[in-house]
Amino acid sequence: MTKFSTLAAACGALALLAGMASPPARAEDEGWRGRGHEQREREWRNEHERHEWCEHHPRECAHPPTVVYETAPPPVVVVPAPAPVYVAPPPPAVVYQPAPVVAPSPGIELVVPLHIGH
């Protein structure tokens, strides 16, 4: 067991020394190192302008705008109007009139009695 524990201690020490020898990884410095002077100046100016604006508008800076999500209203469904119903006009009314009265023509009526004998 002594050989195994010695080997484990040696590996651990080697890993510790390798970690200490590498340069520190700092993410916050990496972004500034790659940017130009103009970029940093623009970011500083934007932040400075925001601070100035907030000094003159404390109510707007105190509370950020609130986003309210509302459900959309139900869709409006337009139902087409039913086809118009055309009703035929009623037939014309039937008006009954008495027959025209024709005056008898002037003439002579003869009545002849006819007897046929037996």
Buried (B, 14 or more C-beta within 10 A) or exposed (E): EEEEEEEEEEEEEEEEEEEEEEEEEEEEEEEEEEEEEEEEEEEEEEEEEEEEEEEEEEEEEEEEEEEEEEEEEEEEEEEEEEEEEEEEEEEEEEEEEEEEEEEEEEEEEEEEEEEEEE
